[in-house]
C-alpha cells in the first residue's frame, strides 16, 4: 500500500511516499516559499537528492501538482501513474468536534474552514492542497490525522475553561491540545523501549522546539497537555507568548493604541523567546547571546525552563507519580544543559541523570538506579500519520 504523507505550512509543503505497512520510505521532499516569486524545491529518493530547483509556485495547488509530477516521473520509477497511490494522509491541525484520524469528507472540510482562525497559518493552505488532491486523485482516500486527536480521551474537566457554558456548547471553546502526532510517537516509543505495561504507566513527554508543549500520558491515554484552545497557549515558545492573563490584551491595546489584530499578531509573531530575549526564537541564538552577557536572553531561557518545570510538576501530581520523562524536538534532543537543569528538579523524587549519557544525547540518559527514567528520542510524526491513515482506510474496507 503506497501512502503519501503531507505536512503543510503557510508557505511550505513537505511530503513522504511510504510503502505500508512495511514503513519503507520510498521518497520525500519539501517545497519552501510557496506563493513567492521562486519556490525552492528539494526532492529525495532514499538519502539521495535527485532534484534541487527553483520554480514559481503561486499557491499550494501548484505545489501539489509539482509533487505528484515528481512521483510519476519515469526516470525515478516510483509510481507508474497516479492510480498507484492508495491513500494520502495529512498532518492536519484543527476541525473542532471532527478532530481525530478521519476520512476527509465534506463535513470535515467544512469544520476545518469553520475553525480556520484557530490555525490560520495551516488550515487554509491545507484546504487548498486537499481540494487539489481530491481533483487529481478522485479515487484515493484522503485522511486527516488531526493534531488534537491524540488528546480526545482526556477527562472533560481537564478540557473545559471557566467560560459561560454556551461558549463551550455552541462555539467549541475548550482545550484541544496539539502536537498530537509527536506525542503519540514518543509515548509509544517510551513504553516500548522501557518495556512498560501497555495499560499501566505514567509518562511526561516534552516536545521542545520552535513550537513546544508537554503531555501527561497515563495508562495509554493523554490526560492533559500544555497547549489549549490554540497552539498559542502553554509554554513560552519561539515567538508565541504562552499562558497569559487575557486582560493584558485590552490593557496593552489601550496603552499602545493597538487594534485587536495588531495585539494578537504581537502575541503570535513578536513575543515568546524572541520577544523576551531581544534576539530570536532560536535557542541557539539565545545561548550565544547569553554567552556574551545578554541578560534579556538569560531571562528568556530561564522563563522557558521555568515553564517546563511548572507543567512537569502539575502533570506529576495529576498522574500521582511518574515512570519516565522523554525529551524530543530540536531543543529537547540537542540541549543537554537544559535537560540537566530540568531533571535536577526531579532529583528529590529519585531521578538520577547520567551526565555522560546526557552530554552524548543517548536514548536513555538516566542511571540504572534512577526511580524515574529519562529519555531523548527523535520524533517521527510522518510515520504516525501513515499508520493512522492505513488504519482509517482498513476500517473503510
C-alpha positions as a Markdown table, in Angstrom:
| # | Residue | x | y | z |
|---|---|---|---|---|
| 1 | Unk | 0.0 | 0.0 | 0.0 |
| 2 | Unk | 1.6 | 3.3 | -1.1 |
| 3 | Unk | 0.7 | 6.3 | 1.1 |
| 4 | Unk | 1.7 | 9.9 | 0.7 |
| 5 | Unk | 2.0 | 11.9 | 3.9 |
| 6 | Unk | 1.7 | 15.6 | 3.6 |
| 7 | Unk | 2.7 | 18.2 | 6.2 |
| 8 | Unk | 1.7 | 21.7 | 5.1 |
| 9 | Unk | 2.6 | 25.1 | 6.4 |
| 10 | Unk | 1.6 | 28.6 | 5.4 |
| 11 | Unk | 4.3 | 28.7 | 2.7 |
| 12 | Unk | 5.6 | 25.1 | 2.6 |
| 13 | Unk | 4.8 | 21.6 | 1.6 |
| 14 | Unk | 6.7 | 18.6 | 3.0 |
| 15 | Unk | 5.8 | 15.0 | 1.9 |
| 16 | Unk | 6.9 | 11.4 | 2.2 |
| 17 | Unk | 6.0 | 8.5 | 0.0 |
| 18 | Unk | 5.9 | 5.3 | 2.1 |
| 19 | Unk | 5.3 | 1.6 | 1.4 |
| 20 | Unk | 2.9 | 0.5 | 4.1 |
| 21 | Unk | 2.6 | -1.4 | 6.3 |
| 22 | Unk | 6.4 | -2.2 | 5.9 |
| 23 | Unk | 7.0 | 1.5 | 6.6 |
| 24 | Unk | 9.6 | 1.8 | 3.9 |
| 25 | Unk | 10.4 | 5.4 | 2.9 |
| 26 | Unk | 10.5 | 5.5 | -0.9 |
| 27 | Unk | 10.8 | 9.2 | -1.5 |
| 28 | Unk | 10.4 | 12.6 | 0.3 |
| 29 | Unk | 10.6 | 16.2 | -0.5 |
| 30 | Unk | 10.0 | 19.7 | 0.7 |
| 31 | Unk | 8.9 | 22.9 | -1.1 |
| 32 | Unk | 9.7 | 26.2 | 0.5 |
| 33 | Unk | 8.5 | 29.7 | -0.1 |
| 34 | Unk | 5.2 | 28.6 | -1.8 |
| 35 | Unk | 3.5 | 31.8 | -3.1 |
| 36 | Unk | 6.7 | 33.7 | -3.6 |
| 37 | Unk | 8.3 | 34.6 | -6.9 |
| 38 | Unk | 10.5 | 31.5 | -6.8 |
| 39 | Unk | 9.8 | 28.4 | -4.6 |
| 40 | Unk | 12.7 | 26.2 | -3.5 |
| 41 | Unk | 12.2 | 22.6 | -4.4 |
| 42 | Unk | 14.1 | 19.7 | -2.8 |
| 43 | Unk | 13.3 | 16.1 | -3.7 |
| 44 | Unk | 15.0 | 12.9 | -2.4 |
| 45 | Unk | 14.9 | 9.2 | -3.2 |
| 46 | Unk | 16.2 | 7.4 | -0.2 |
| 47 | Unk | 19.1 | 9.6 | 1.0 |
| 48 | Unk | 20.0 | 10.9 | -2.4 |
| 49 | Unk | 18.8 | 14.3 | -3.5 |
| 50 | Unk | 17.6 | 14.0 | -7.1 |
| 51 | Unk | 16.1 | 17.4 | -7.6 |
| 52 | Unk | 17.1 | 20.8 | -6.3 |
| 53 | Unk | 15.4 | 23.6 | -8.3 |
| 54 | Unk | 13.5 | 26.9 | -8.1 |
| 55 | Unk | 10.2 | 27.4 | -9.7 |
| 56 | Unk | 7.3 | 29.9 | -9.4 |
| 57 | Unk | 4.5 | 28.1 | -7.5 |
| 58 | Unk | 1.8 | 30.7 | -6.7 |
| 59 | Unk | -0.1 | 28.5 | -4.3 |
| 60 | Unk | -0.4 | 25.1 | -2.7 |
| 61 | Unk | -2.4 | 23.9 | -5.7 |
| 62 | Unk | 0.7 | 24.3 | -7.9 |
| 63 | Unk | 2.9 | 22.8 | -5.2 |
| 64 | Unk | 0.7 | 19.7 | -5.0 |
| 65 | Unk | 0.8 | 19.3 | -8.8 |
| 66 | Unk | 4.6 | 19.6 | -8.8 |
| 67 | Unk | 4.9 | 17.0 | -6.0 |
| 68 | Unk | 2.7 | 14.5 | -8.0 |
| 69 | Unk | 4.6 | 15.2 | -11.2 |
| 70 | Unk | 7.8 | 14.2 | -9.5 |
| 71 | Unk | 6.4 | 11.0 | -8.1 |
| 72 | Unk | 5.3 | 9.7 | -11.5 |
| 73 | Unk | 8.4 | 10.7 | -13.5 |
| 74 | Unk | 9.5 | 7.5 | -15.4 |
| 75 | Unk | 13.2 | 8.1 | -14.7 |
| 76 | Unk | 12.6 | 7.6 | -10.9 |
| 77 | Unk | 10.3 | 4.6 | -11.2 |
| 78 | Unk | 8.4 | 5.5 | -8.1 |
| 79 | Unk | 4.9 | 5.3 | -9.4 |
| 80 | Unk | 3.8 | 4.2 | -12.8 |
| 81 | Unk | 0.8 | 6.5 | -12.6 |
| 82 | Unk | -1.3 | 8.4 | -10.0 |
| 83 | Unk | -3.7 | 5.4 | -9.7 |
| 84 | Unk | -0.9 | 3.6 | -7.8 |
| 85 | Unk | -1.4 | 6.0 | -4.8 |
| 86 | Unk | -3.6 | 4.1 | -2.4 |
| 87 | Unk | -4.2 | 6.9 | 0.1 |
| 88 | Unk | -3.0 | 10.3 | 1.2 |
| 89 | Unk | -2.6 | 11.3 | 4.9 |
| 90 | Unk | -2.4 | 14.8 | 6.2 |
| 91 | Unk | -0.9 | 16.1 | 9.5 |
| 92 | Unk | -4.0 | 18.3 | 9.9 |
| 93 | Unk | -4.4 | 20.8 | 12.7 |
| 94 | Unk | -8.0 | 21.7 | 13.7 |
| 95 | Unk | -11.6 | 20.6 | 12.9 |
| 96 | Unk | -13.4 | 21.1 | 16.2 |
| 97 | Unk | -15.6 | 18.1 | 17.1 |
| 98 | Unk | -14.3 | 16.3 | 13.9 |
| 99 | Unk | -10.8 | 16.0 | 15.3 |
| 100 | Unk | -9.3 | 12.6 | 15.3 |
| 101 | Unk | -8.0 | 10.3 | 12.5 |
| 102 | Unk | -10.8 | 10.6 | 10.0 |
| 103 | Unk | -11.7 | 10.5 | 6.3 |
| 104 | Unk | -11.7 | 14.0 | 4.9 |
| 105 | Unk | -15.4 | 14.2 | 4.0 |
| 106 | Unk | -17.2 | 17.4 | 3.0 |
| 107 | Unk | -18.4 | 17.9 | 6.6 |
| 108 | Unk | -14.8 | 17.6 | 8.0 |
| 109 | Unk | -13.6 | 20.1 | 5.4 |
| 110 | Unk | -16.4 | 22.4 | 6.4 |
| 111 | Unk | -15.3 | 22.1 | 10.0 |
| 112 | Unk | -11.7 | 22.9 | 9.0 |
| 113 | Unk | -13.0 | 26.1 | 7.3 |
| 114 | Unk | -15.1 | 27.0 | 10.4 |
| 115 | Unk | -12.1 | 26.7 | 12.7 |
| 116 | Unk | -9.6 | 28.3 | 10.4 |
| 117 | Unk | -9.0 | 31.2 | 12.8 |
| 118 | Unk | -7.6 | 28.7 | 15.4 |
| 119 | Unk | -4.9 | 27.6 | 12.9 |
| 120 | Unk | -4.7 | 30.5 | 10.4 |
| 121 | Unk | -1.2 | 29.5 | 9.1 |
| 122 | Unk | -2.3 | 25.9 | 8.5 |
| 123 | Unk | -6.0 | 25.3 | 7.9 |
| 124 | Unk | -6.3 | 27.5 | 4.7 |
| 125 | Unk | -3.3 | 26.0 | 2.9 |
| 126 | Unk | -4.3 | 22.5 | 3.9 |
| 127 | Unk | -7.8 | 23.1 | 2.5 |
| 128 | Unk | -6.3 | 24.3 | -0.8 |
| 129 | Unk | -4.0 | 21.3 | -1.0 |
| 130 | Unk | -6.7 | 18.8 | -0.1 |
| 131 | Unk | -9.2 | 20.2 | -2.7 |
| 132 | Unk | -6.5 | 19.9 | -5.3 |
| 133 | Unk | -5.6 | 16.4 | -4.4 |
| 134 | Unk | -9.2 | 15.4 | -4.5 |
| 135 | Unk | -9.3 | 16.7 | -8.1 |
| 136 | Unk | -6.2 | 14.8 | -9.1 |
| 137 | Unk | -6.8 | 11.6 | -7.1 |
| 138 | Unk | -10.6 | 11.2 | -7.2 |
| 139 | Unk | -10.4 | 7.5 | -6.1 |
| 140 | Unk | -7.8 | 7.7 | -3.3 |
| 141 | Unk | -9.0 | 8.1 | 0.3 |
| 142 | Unk | -7.8 | 11.3 | 1.8 |
| 143 | Unk | -7.3 | 11.1 | 5.6 |
| 144 | Unk | -6.8 | 13.8 | 8.2 |
| 145 | Unk | -4.8 | 12.9 | 11.3 |
| 146 | Unk | -5.7 | 15.9 | 13.4 |
| 147 | Unk | -3.2 | 17.1 | 16.0 |
| 148 | Unk | -5.8 | 17.3 | 18.8 |
| 149 | Unk | -6.9 | 13.8 | 18.1 |
| 150 | Unk | -4.3 | 12.3 | 20.5 |
| 151 | Unk | -5.9 | 14.3 | 23.3 |
| 152 | Unk | -9.5 | 13.4 | 22.7 |
| 153 | Unk | -9.8 | 11.0 | 25.6 |
| 154 | Unk | -8.7 | 13.5 | 28.3 |
| 155 | Unk | -11.3 | 14.0 | 31.0 |
| 156 | Unk | -13.9 | 16.6 | 30.3 |
| 157 | Unk | -12.9 | 18.6 | 33.3 |
| 158 | Unk | -9.3 | 18.9 | 32.0 |
| 159 | Unk | -10.5 | 20.3 | 28.7 |
| 160 | Unk | -13.1 | 23.0 | 29.8 |
| 161 | Unk | -12.4 | 26.6 | 30.7 |
| 162 | Unk | -14.4 | 28.5 | 33.2 |
| 163 | Unk | -16.4 | 30.3 | 30.5 |
| 164 | Unk | -20.1 | 30.8 | 30.2 |
| 165 | Unk | -21.4 | 27.3 | 29.2 |
| 166 | Unk | -22.7 | 28.5 | 25.7 |
| 167 | Unk | -19.1 | 29.3 | 24.7 |
| 168 | Unk | -18.4 | 25.6 | 25.0 |
| 169 | Unk | -21.6 | 24.1 | 23.8 |
| 170 | Unk | -22.3 | 26.5 | 20.9 |
| 171 | Unk | -18.9 | 27.6 | 19.8 |
| 172 | Unk | -16.5 | 24.8 | 20.9 |
| 173 | Unk | -14.3 | 26.9 | 23.2 |
| 174 | Unk | -12.3 | 24.4 | 25.1 |
| 175 | Unk | -8.8 | 23.0 | 25.4 |
| 176 | Unk | -7.9 | 20.9 | 22.4 |
| 177 | Unk | -4.1 | 20.4 | 22.6 |
| 178 | Unk | -1.7 | 20.0 | 19.7 |
| 179 | Unk | 1.5 | 18.2 | 18.7 |
| 180 | Unk | -0.6 | 15.0 | 18.8 |
| 181 | Unk | 1.4 | 13.1 | 16.2 |
| 182 | Unk | 4.7 | 13.8 | 18.0 |
| 183 | Unk | 3.4 | 12.9 | 21.5 |
| 184 | Unk | 1.7 | 9.8 | 20.1 |
| 185 | Unk | 5.0 | 8.5 | 18.6 |
| 186 | Unk | 7.2 | 9.4 | 21.5 |
| 187 | Unk | 4.9 | 8.0 | 24.2 |
| 188 | Unk | 4.6 | 4.7 | 22.3 |
| 189 | Unk | 8.4 | 4.5 | 21.9 |
| 190 | Unk | 8.9 | 5.2 | 25.6 |
| 191 | Unk | 6.6 | 2.4 | 26.5 |
| 192 | Unk | 8.3 | 0.1 | 24.0 |
| 193 | Unk | 11.9 | 0.9 | 25.0 |
| 194 | Unk | 11.4 | 0.7 | 28.7 |
| 195 | Unk | 9.1 | -2.4 | 28.5 |
| 196 | Unk | 6.4 | -0.7 | 30.5 |
| 197 | Unk | 3.0 | -2.4 | 30.7 |
| 198 | Unk | 0.7 | -1.2 | 27.9 |
| 199 | Unk | -2.0 | 0.0 | 30.3 |
| 200 | Unk | -0.1 | 0.8 | 33.5 |
| 201 | Unk | 2.4 | 3.7 | 33.0 |
| 202 | Unk | 2.9 | 7.4 | 33.7 |
| 203 | Unk | 4.9 | 9.3 | 31.2 |
| 204 | Unk | 5.5 | 13.0 | 30.5 |
| 205 | Unk | 6.7 | 13.9 | 27.1 |
| 206 | Unk | 8.4 | 17.2 | 26.3 |
| 207 | Unk | 8.2 | 18.3 | 22.7 |
| 208 | Unk | 10.6 | 21.3 | 22.8 |
| 209 | Unk | 11.5 | 23.4 | 19.7 |
| 210 | Unk | 10.2 | 26.5 | 18.0 |
| 211 | Unk | 6.8 | 25.2 | 19.0 |
| 212 | Unk | 6.7 | 23.5 | 22.3 |
| 213 | Unk | 4.3 | 21.5 | 24.5 |
| 214 | Unk | 4.2 | 18.9 | 27.3 |
| 215 | Unk | 1.8 | 15.9 | 27.5 |
| 216 | Unk | 0.8 | 13.8 | 30.5 |
| 217 | Unk | 0.3 | 10.2 | 29.3 |
| 218 | Unk | -1.2 | 7.8 | 31.9 |
| 219 | Unk | -2.2 | 4.2 | 31.2 |
| 220 | Unk | -2.4 | 4.7 | 27.4 |
| 221 | Unk | -4.3 | 8.0 | 27.5 |
| 222 | Unk | -3.3 | 11.6 | 27.1 |
| 223 | Unk | -4.9 | 13.0 | 30.2 |
| 224 | Unk | -3.6 | 16.6 | 29.8 |
| 225 | Unk | -1.4 | 18.8 | 27.7 |
| 226 | Unk | 0.0 | 22.3 | 27.9 |
| 227 | Unk | -1.5 | 23.8 | 24.8 |
| 228 | Unk | -5.1 | 24.8 | 24.8 |
| 229 | Unk | -7.8 | 26.2 | 22.5 |
| 230 | Unk | -5.0 | 27.2 | 20.1 |
| 231 | Unk | -1.2 | 26.4 | 19.9 |
| 232 | Unk | -0.6 | 29.9 | 21.3 |
| 233 | Unk | -1.1 | 28.9 | 25.0 |
| 234 | Unk | 1.0 | 26.8 | 27.3 |
| 235 | Unk | 4.8 | 27.3 | 27.5 |
| 236 | Unk | 6.5 | 30.4 | 26.2 |
| 237 | Unk | 7.6 | 29.3 | 22.7 |
| 238 | Unk | 9.7 | 30.6 | 19.8 |
| 239 | Unk | 7.5 | 33.6 | 19.0 |
| 240 | Unk | 4.3 | 32.7 | 20.9 |
| 241 | Unk | 3.5 | 34.4 | 24.2 |
| 242 | Unk | 2.2 | 31.3 | 26.0 |
| 243 | Unk | 0.0 | 31.5 | 29.1 |
| 244 | Unk | -1.2 | 35.0 | 29.9 |
| 245 | Unk | -4.0 | 36.8 | 31.7 |
| 246 | Unk | -6.5 | 37.7 | 28.9 |
| 247 | Unk | -7.0 | 41.1 | 30.4 |
| 248 | Unk | -3.4 | 42.0 | 29.4 |
| 249 | Unk | -4.8 | 42.5 | 25.8 |
| 250 | Unk | -7.3 | 45.3 | 26.4 |
| 251 | Unk | -4.8 | 47.0 | 28.7 |
| 252 | Unk | -1.9 | 47.0 | 26.2 |
| 253 | Unk | -4.3 | 47.9 | 23.3 |
| 254 | Unk | -5.3 | 51.0 | 25.2 |
| 255 | Unk | -1.8 | 51.9 | 26.2 |
| 256 | Unk | -0.2 | 51.4 | 22.8 |
| 257 | Unk | -3.1 | 52.3 | 20.6 |
| 258 | Unk | -3.2 | 48.8 | 19.0 |
| 259 | Unk | -6.1 | 47.1 | 17.3 |
| 260 | Unk | -7.0 | 43.6 | 18.4 |
| 261 | Unk | -5.5 | 42.2 | 15.2 |
| 262 | Unk | -2.2 | 44.0 | 15.9 |
| 263 | Unk | -2.2 | 42.8 | 19.5 |
| 264 | Unk | -2.8 | 39.2 | 18.5 |
| 265 | Unk | -0.1 | 39.4 | 15.9 |
| 266 | Unk | 2.4 | 40.6 | 18.5 |
| 267 | Unk | 1.4 | 37.7 | 20.8 |
| 268 | Unk | 1.9 | 35.1 | 18.0 |
| 269 | Unk | 4.8 | 36.6 | 16.0 |
| 270 | Unk | 6.7 | 39.0 | 18.1 |
| 271 | Unk | 6.6 | 37.5 | 21.6 |
| 272 | Unk | 7.8 | 34.4 | 23.2 |
| 273 | Unk | 11.5 | 33.6 | 23.4 |
| 274 | Unk | 12.2 | 36.1 | 20.5 |
| 275 | Unk | 10.3 | 38.9 | 22.1 |
| 276 | Unk | 11.7 | 38.4 | 25.6 |
| 277 | Unk | 15.3 | 37.8 | 24.6 |
| 278 | Unk | 15.5 | 40.6 | 22.0 |
| 279 | Unk | 17.3 | 38.1 | 19.8 |
| 280 | Unk | 15.3 | 35.4 | 18.0 |
| 281 | Unk | 13.1 | 32.4 | 18.9 |
| 282 | Unk | 16.0 | 30.0 | 18.2 |
| 283 | Unk | 17.5 | 28.7 | 21.4 |
| 284 | Unk | 21.0 | 28.5 | 19.7 |
| 285 | Unk | 20.9 | 32.3 | 19.2 |
| 286 | Unk | 19.7 | 32.8 | 22.7 |
| 287 | Unk | 22.5 | 30.7 | 24.2 |
| 288 | Unk | 25.0 | 32.6 | 22.0 |
| 289 | Unk | 23.6 | 35.9 | 23.4 |
| 290 | Unk | 23.8 | 34.6 | 27.0 |
| 291 | Unk | 27.5 | 33.8 | 26.4 |
| 292 | Unk | 28.0 | 37.4 | 25.5 |
| 293 | Unk | 26.4 | 38.6 | 28.7 |
| 294 | Unk | 22.9 | 39.4 | 27.4 |
| 295 | Unk | 20.6 | 39.5 | 30.5 |
| 296 | Unk | 17.4 | 39.6 | 28.4 |
| 297 | Unk | 18.4 | 36.3 | 26.7 |
| 298 | Unk | 19.1 | 34.7 | 30.0 |
| 299 | Unk | 15.7 | 35.8 | 31.3 |
| 300 | Unk | 14.0 | 34.2 | 28.2 |
| 301 | Unk | 15.8 | 30.9 | 28.7 |
| 302 | Unk | 15.1 | 30.9 | 32.4 |
| 303 | Unk | 11.4 | 31.5 | 31.7 |
| 304 | Unk | 11.3 | 28.7 | 29.2 |
| 305 | Unk | 12.9 | 26.2 | 31.7 |
| 306 | Unk | 10.6 | 27.5 | 34.5 |
| 307 | Unk | 7.5 | 26.9 | 32.3 |
| 308 | Unk | 8.6 | 23.3 | 31.6 |
| 309 | Unk | 9.2 | 22.6 | 35.3 |
| 310 | Unk | 5.8 | 24.2 | 36.1 |
| 311 | Unk | 4.0 | 21.8 | 33.8 |
| 312 | Unk | 6.1 | 18.9 | 34.9 |
| 313 | Unk | 5.0 | 19.5 | 38.5 |
| 314 | Unk | 1.4 | 19.9 | 37.6 |
| 315 | Unk | 1.3 | 16.7 | 35.5 |
| 316 | Unk | 3.2 | 14.7 | 38.0 |
| 317 | Unk | 0.6 | 15.4 | 40.7 |
| 318 | Unk | -2.3 | 14.7 | 38.2 |
| 319 | Unk | -0.8 | 11.3 | 37.4 |
| 320 | Unk | 0.1 | 10.6 | 41.0 |
| 321 | Unk | 3.6 | 9.6 | 40.1 |
| 322 | Unk | 6.0 | 9.3 | 37.1 |
| 323 | Unk | 7.7 | 6.4 | 35.4 |
| 324 | Unk | 9.5 | 8.4 | 32.7 |
| 325 | Unk | 10.1 | 11.8 | 31.2 |
| 326 | Unk | 11.0 | 12.0 | 27.5 |
| 327 | Unk | 12.5 | 14.8 | 25.5 |
| 328 | Unk | 12.1 | 15.4 | 21.8 |
| 329 | Unk | 12.1 | 18.2 | 19.3 |
| 330 | Unk | 15.1 | 20.4 | 18.3 |
| 331 | Unk | 15.7 | 21.8 | 21.8 |
| 332 | Unk | 14.7 | 18.6 | 23.6 |
| 333 | Unk | 17.0 | 16.5 | 21.6 |
| 334 | Unk | 20.1 | 18.8 | 21.4 |
| 335 | Unk | 20.2 | 20.9 | 24.6 |
| 336 | Unk | 21.9 | 18.8 | 27.2 |
| 337 | Unk | 22.3 | 21.7 | 29.6 |
| 338 | Unk | 18.5 | 22.4 | 29.6 |
| 339 | Unk | 17.7 | 18.7 | 30.1 |
| 340 | Unk | 20.1 | 18.6 | 33.1 |
| 341 | Unk | 18.5 | 21.6 | 34.7 |
| 342 | Unk | 15.0 | 20.2 | 34.3 |
| 343 | Unk | 15.9 | 16.8 | 35.5 |
| 344 | Unk | 17.6 | 18.2 | 38.6 |
| 345 | Unk | 14.2 | 19.4 | 39.7 |
| 346 | Unk | 13.1 | 15.8 | 39.9 |
| 347 | Unk | 16.2 | 14.7 | 41.9 |
| 348 | Unk | 14.1 | 14.8 | 45.2 |
| 349 | Unk | 11.9 | 12.0 | 43.7 |
| 350 | Unk | 14.9 | 9.8 | 42.9 |
| 351 | Unk | 15.5 | 10.8 | 39.3 |
| 352 | Unk | 19.3 | 10.4 | 38.7 |
| 353 | Unk | 20.8 | 11.5 | 35.4 |
| 354 | Unk | 23.9 | 10.1 | 33.8 |
| 355 | Unk | 25.8 | 13.2 | 32.9 |
| 356 | Unk | 28.0 | 11.5 | 30.3 |
| 357 | Unk | 25.0 | 9.9 | 28.5 |
| 358 | Unk | 23.1 | 13.2 | 28.7 |
| 359 | Unk | 26.0 | 15.1 | 27.0 |
| 360 | Unk | 26.1 | 12.4 | 24.3 |
| 361 | Unk | 22.4 | 12.7 | 23.8 |
| 362 | Unk | 21.9 | 8.9 | 24.3 |
| 363 | Unk | 18.5 | 7.4 | 24.2 |
| 364 | Unk | 18.3 | 6.7 | 27.9 |
| 365 | Unk | 20.1 | 9.4 | 29.9 |
| 366 | Unk | 19.1 | 8.3 | 33.4 |
| 367 | Unk | 21.2 | 5.9 | 35.6 |
| 368 | Unk | 20.1 | 2.3 | 36.1 |
| 369 | Unk | 19.2 | 3.1 | 39.7 |
| 370 | Unk | 17.1 | 6.1 | 38.8 |
| 371 | Unk | 13.5 | 5.8 | 40.0 |
| 372 | Unk | 12.4 | 7.9 | 37.0 |
| 373 | Unk | 13.7 | 7.1 | 33.6 |
| 374 | Unk | 14.8 | 9.9 | 31.3 |
| 375 | Unk | 14.9 | 9.5 | 27.5 |
| 376 | Unk | 15.9 | 11.5 | 24.5 |
| 377 | Unk | 14.1 | 10.5 | 21.3 |
| 378 | Unk | 13.8 | 11.8 | 17.7 |
| 379 | Unk | 10.1 | 12.1 | 16.9 |
| 380 | Unk | 8.6 | 10.8 | 13.7 |
| 381 | Unk | 5.3 | 12.5 | 13.0 |
| 382 | Unk | 5.1 | 11.3 | 9.4 |
| 383 | Unk | 5.1 | 7.6 | 10.3 |
| 384 | Unk | 2.3 | 8.2 | 12.8 |
| 385 | Unk | 0.2 | 9.9 | 10.1 |
| 386 | Unk | 0.9 | 7.0 | 7.7 |
| 387 | Unk | -0.1 | 4.4 | 10.3 |
| 388 | Unk | -3.3 | 6.2 | 11.2 |
| 389 | Unk | -4.1 | 6.7 | 7.5 |
| 390 | Unk | -3.7 | 2.9 | 6.9 |
| 391 | Unk | -6.0 | 2.2 | 10.0 |
| 392 | Unk | -8.7 | 4.5 | 8.6 |
| 393 | Unk | -8.5 | 3.0 | 5.1 |
| 394 | Unk | -8.6 | -0.5 | 6.5 |
| 395 | Unk | -11.7 | 0.4 | 8.5 |
| 396 | Unk | -13.4 | 1.5 | 5.3 |
| 397 | Unk | -12.7 | -1.9 | 3.8 |
